[in-house]
Amino acid sequence: MADCSSEAARIKRAEDELPRLDVAPPGDRTIVCITLETNLLFAKRLSAHLVQCPRSPLARGGNAWSKTGRDYQTLYNSRGCKQTIKGYRG
């Protein structure tokens, strides 16, 4: 059984440290793509957590992150971004 409380705390800290797309220079494709990819990986991590811990305190924000993840995936694809971050893949 997963330790849902500890994992929720780690995910919340990670969320607080996410890069923001609204401050990424729009003309810098590399920075925008890495920002999108980082946020997409976070959305996948949160989704995986909520599958294991449906009563997590993060469940409220899960739907918003699900939509954000879909929106960011569309942007990621439309900008021709390529995977650069190795590691967590959900």
PEQUIJO-V493083 format. One record per helix or strand. SS is the DSSP state (2 for helix, 1 for strand). FROM is the first residue (numbers start at 1). TO is the last residue. If there is no record, write none. Layout:
ss: <SS:SS>
from: <FROM:FROM>
to: <TO:TO>
This chain:
ss: <2:2:2:2>
from: <4:21:29:59>
to: <16:23:52:78>
